[in-house]
Amino acid sequence: MSNVVITGGSRGIGAAAVEAFAARGDQVYFLYEKNHAAAKAVAEKTGATAICCDVADKAAVGRAFSQMGDVDILICNAGIMHFGLLSMMEGSQWDRIFDVNVKGVYNCVAAAMPSFLQKHAGCIITVSSMWGQVGASCEAAYSATKGAVIALTKALAKELGPSGIRVNCVAPGVILTDMCANVEPEILAEMAEETPAGRNGQPEDVAKAMIYLAEAEFVTGQVLPVNGGYVI
């Protein structure tokens, strides 16, 4: 049994990951920012421990990790997006998406590092996006943060490998979560049609990829696309 920490665990991909690792028999802790009702539902369903924490707040992350003990697997899933023209984006919006999507990963990795280094072992899984690989119109900030997550993953894999710590990344495609709630059904249907797998993804598709990376002891520094072939 491993101690697993998952950020952004109250909904979508994060909630699916909480369920998958709990079903594996792990002790799961998950962070969430503000949706108390959703977090309570996930905790009751899975037996996982929910901790309210904004991953962009380093002090809050430190307090959260102090409640968990040693960490074996860290999944940095928490993320937000912004849709719109870059020319119309406020600086505060740009800062917030980087604070959550990039600084949040740094804060959580830094908090878990003492456990990993003491044991000379650990597994970190970050969550990027296919847009971090190829970019998306009207999602410049989101694409930039997810590209940064990929670069950080590869750098950390090289840096931490000698300490017995593996670092990998999943890059989801179109996954039917709350982030797609405002996308027109016709557009989602078109994207499914353009996907070689013939459908859009479900959160469970990404959770299964996370389980694989958690168990694949000779895999590190890799970006695993979970996009049904939409980006090849």
C-alpha positions as CSV (number, residue, x, y, z in Angstrom):
1,M,0.0,0.0,0.0
2,S,1.3,3.4,-1.0
3,N,0.5,6.9,0.4
4,V,-0.8,8.8,-2.6
5,V,-1.4,12.6,-2.8
6,I,-3.6,13.9,-5.6
7,T,-4.2,17.6,-6.2
8,G,-7.5,18.8,-7.7
9,G,-9.2,15.6,-6.5
10,S,-12.8,16.7,-6.0
11,R,-13.9,16.4,-9.7
12,G,-13.1,15.3,-13.2
13,I,-9.7,13.6,-13.8
14,G,-8.6,14.1,-10.2
15,A,-11.7,12.4,-8.7
16,A,-11.3,9.5,-11.1
17,A,-7.7,9.2,-10.0
18,V,-8.7,9.2,-6.3
19,E,-11.1,6.4,-7.0
20,A,-8.6,4.4,-9.0
21,F,-5.8,4.5,-6.5
22,A,-8.2,3.9,-3.6
23,A,-9.5,0.8,-5.4
24,R,-5.9,-0.3,-5.7
25,G,-5.8,-0.4,-1.9
26,D,-3.7,2.8,-1.4
27,Q,-4.1,5.4,1.3
28,V,-5.2,8.4,-0.7
29,Y,-5.2,12.1,0.3
30,F,-6.6,14.7,-2.1
31,L,-6.4,18.4,-2.2
32,Y,-9.3,20.6,-3.4
33,E,-9.7,24.4,-3.4
34,K,-13.4,25.2,-2.7
35,N,-16.0,22.7,-3.8
36,H,-16.7,21.2,-0.3
37,A,-19.8,19.3,-1.3
38,A,-18.0,17.5,-4.2
39,A,-14.9,16.8,-2.1
40,K,-17.1,15.3,0.7
41,A,-18.8,13.1,-1.9
42,V,-15.5,11.8,-3.3
43,A,-14.2,11.1,0.2
44,E,-17.3,9.2,1.3
45,K,-17.3,7.2,-1.9
46,T,-13.6,6.2,-1.8
47,G,-12.5,6.5,1.8
48,A,-9.9,9.0,0.8
49,T,-9.0,12.0,3.0
50,A,-10.0,15.4,1.6
51,I,-7.9,18.5,2.5
52,C,-9.0,22.0,1.4
53,C,-5.9,23.8,0.0
54,D,-5.1,26.2,-2.8
55,V,-2.0,24.7,-4.4
56,A,-0.9,28.2,-5.5
57,D,-0.4,29.1,-1.8
58,K,3.0,27.6,-0.7
59,A,2.3,28.0,3.0
60,A,-1.1,26.3,2.7
61,V,0.5,23.4,0.8
62,G,3.0,23.0,3.5
63,R,0.3,22.8,6.1
64,A,-1.6,20.3,4.0
65,F,1.4,18.0,3.6
66,S,2.1,18.1,7.3
67,Q,-1.1,16.2,7.8
68,M,-0.2,13.3,5.5
69,G,3.0,11.8,6.7
70,D,5.3,10.2,4.2
71,V,4.4,10.5,0.5
72,D,5.0,7.7,-2.0
73,I,3.2,8.9,-5.0
74,L,2.4,12.6,-5.9
75,I,-0.1,13.4,-8.7
76,C,-0.1,17.1,-9.6
77,N,-3.5,17.3,-11.3
78,A,-4.9,20.6,-10.1
79,G,-5.4,23.1,-13.0
80,I,-7.5,25.9,-14.3
81,M,-8.0,27.2,-17.8
82,H,-8.8,30.5,-19.5
83,F,-10.5,30.7,-22.9
84,G,-10.2,33.9,-24.9
85,L,-8.0,36.0,-27.0
86,L,-4.6,36.8,-25.5
87,S,-5.2,40.5,-26.4
88,M,-8.2,40.5,-24.2
89,M,-6.7,38.8,-21.2
90,E,-6.0,40.7,-18.0
91,G,-2.6,40.4,-16.4
92,S,-4.2,39.1,-13.2
93,Q,-5.8,36.2,-15.2
94,W,-2.4,35.3,-16.7
95,D,-0.8,35.3,-13.3
96,R,-3.5,33.2,-11.7
97,I,-3.4,30.5,-14.3
98,F,0.4,30.3,-14.0
99,D,0.2,30.3,-10.2
100,V,-2.1,27.3,-10.1
101,N,-0.9,25.3,-13.1
102,V,2.8,25.8,-12.8
103,K,3.6,27.2,-9.3
104,G,1.2,24.7,-7.9
105,V,3.2,21.9,-9.2
106,Y,6.4,23.4,-7.8
107,N,4.8,23.9,-4.4
108,C,3.6,20.3,-4.1
109,V,6.8,18.8,-5.4
110,A,8.8,20.9,-2.9
111,A,6.5,19.8,-0.1
112,A,6.8,16.1,-1.0
113,M,10.6,16.1,-1.6
114,P,11.7,15.5,2.0
115,S,9.8,12.2,2.0
116,F,11.1,11.2,-1.3
117,L,14.7,12.0,-0.5
118,Q,14.7,10.3,2.9
119,K,13.4,7.1,1.3
120,H,15.5,7.4,-1.9
121,A,12.3,6.6,-3.7
122,G,9.2,8.2,-5.1
123,C,6.9,8.8,-8.0
124,I,5.7,12.1,-9.4
125,I,3.0,12.3,-12.1
126,T,2.2,15.6,-13.6
127,V,-0.8,16.5,-15.7
128,S,-0.3,18.5,-18.9
129,S,-2.5,18.6,-21.9
130,M,-2.2,17.9,-25.6
131,W,-2.4,21.7,-25.9
132,G,0.8,21.9,-24.0
133,Q,2.3,19.8,-26.8
134,V,0.9,21.6,-29.8
135,G,-0.8,24.8,-28.5
136,A,-4.5,25.9,-28.9
137,S,-6.0,29.1,-30.3
138,C,-7.7,31.2,-27.7
139,E,-6.0,29.1,-25.0
140,A,-2.5,30.7,-25.1
141,A,-2.1,30.9,-21.3
142,Y,-3.3,27.4,-20.7
143,S,-1.2,26.0,-23.5
144,A,1.9,27.9,-22.1
145,T,1.4,26.5,-18.6
146,K,0.9,23.0,-19.8
147,G,4.0,23.3,-22.0
148,A,5.9,24.4,-18.9
149,V,4.7,21.4,-17.0
150,I,6.1,19.1,-19.7
151,A,9.5,20.8,-19.6
152,L,9.5,20.7,-15.8
153,T,8.7,17.0,-15.8
154,K,11.6,16.2,-18.1
155,A,14.0,18.4,-16.1
156,L,13.0,16.8,-12.8
157,A,13.3,13.3,-14.2
158,K,16.9,14.0,-14.9
159,E,17.5,15.9,-11.7
160,L,15.8,13.4,-9.4
161,G,16.5,10.1,-11.1
162,P,19.8,9.5,-9.2
163,S,17.7,9.9,-6.0
164,G,15.4,7.0,-7.0
165,I,12.5,9.3,-7.9
166,R,10.6,8.9,-11.1
167,V,8.8,11.8,-12.8
168,N,6.3,11.3,-15.7
169,C,3.5,13.3,-17.3
170,V,0.1,12.5,-18.8
171,A,-1.1,14.8,-21.6
172,P,-4.9,14.4,-21.9
173,G,-6.8,15.3,-25.0
174,V,-10.5,16.1,-25.0
175,I,-11.8,14.6,-21.7
176,L,-15.4,15.0,-20.8
177,T,-15.1,17.0,-17.6
178,D,-16.4,20.3,-16.2
179,M,-13.8,22.0,-18.4
180,C,-15.9,21.0,-21.4
181,A,-19.2,22.2,-19.9
182,N,-19.2,25.4,-22.0
183,V,-18.2,23.7,-25.3
184,E,-21.0,23.3,-27.8
185,P,-22.1,19.7,-28.2
186,E,-21.6,20.1,-32.0
187,I,-17.9,21.0,-31.5
188,L,-17.4,18.0,-29.1
189,A,-19.0,15.8,-31.7
190,E,-16.7,17.1,-34.4
191,M,-13.6,16.5,-32.2
192,A,-14.7,13.0,-31.4
193,E,-15.1,12.4,-35.2
194,E,-11.6,13.7,-35.8
195,T,-10.1,11.4,-33.1
196,P,-8.8,8.0,-34.4
197,A,-10.3,6.3,-31.4
198,G,-13.7,7.6,-32.5
199,R,-14.7,9.2,-29.2
200,N,-13.8,11.8,-26.7
201,G,-12.1,10.7,-23.5
202,Q,-13.5,10.0,-20.0
203,P,-11.7,10.8,-16.7
204,E,-11.2,7.1,-16.1
205,D,-9.1,6.9,-19.3
206,V,-6.5,9.3,-17.7
207,A,-6.7,7.6,-14.3
208,K,-5.8,4.3,-15.9
209,A,-2.7,5.9,-17.5
210,M,-1.7,7.3,-14.1
211,I,-1.9,3.8,-12.6
212,Y,0.3,2.5,-15.3
213,L,2.9,5.2,-14.7
214,A,2.8,4.6,-10.9
215,E,3.6,1.0,-11.5
216,A,6.1,1.3,-14.4
217,E,9.4,1.2,-12.5
218,F,11.6,1.6,-15.6
219,V,9.7,4.6,-17.0
220,T,10.7,8.2,-16.2
221,G,10.9,11.5,-18.0
222,Q,8.0,10.5,-20.4
223,V,4.9,12.3,-21.6
224,L,2.1,9.8,-22.1
225,P,-0.6,11.2,-24.5
226,V,-4.1,10.2,-23.5
227,N,-5.9,11.7,-26.4
228,G,-7.3,8.8,-28.5
229,G,-4.9,9.7,-31.3
230,Y,-6.1,13.3,-31.7
231,V,-2.5,14.5,-31.5
232,I,0.1,12.1,-32.8
